Structures are given as C-alpha cells and as structure tokens.
Amino acid sequence: MNVTTFRKDIFNCLNKLEDGSPLRITNKDSSYIVMNEKDYSALQETIYLLQDSAVREAIMTPSEEMEWIDESEFPWNKRPDGD
C-alpha cells in the first residue's frame, strides 16, 4: 500500500492490524512495516531470548514430547489471498 492510500484511510488500516498481519507501506524511496504493539512486543521478546545461546539452544532442540505440526498452517506462511 502506498503512503497516500494509508494516510487517506489510516483508521481502517490500523484496525486491520488487529488480526496480527503487519502492513507494508511504501513511498518512492523506501518501505515501512506497521504492526500492532502486541505483535511488536512479541517480536522484541523473541529477539531478546534468541540472543542468549543457552535459551536459543533450549528452544531449538526438539524434545521427545514435541508434536510436529505442518508449518504451512502458520499464519505467516499463508498468503493474504488465502492460498
């Protein structure tokens, strides 16, 4: 979405962020990602945790109790058009 469109409909655009999908806003020189605060905080927490090698190892090492799931079902792996 270009910045002009975002500016004209900012209220509705921000409401769309509630489903957890970030919004990409572009202008002629660059692009920006807008996300809701809850998702931003979760992203920051993930980055913080992964900086600690012991935590990263614990997270990345599978345990015997883990149930494997199909990654294609994750919302971030789905295209906005539902495919």
Buried (B, 14 or more C-beta within 10 A) or exposed (E): EEBEEBEEEEEEBEEEBEEEBBBEBEEEEEEEEBBBEEBEEEEEEEEEEEEEEEEEEEEEEEEEEEEEEEEEEEEEEEEEEEE
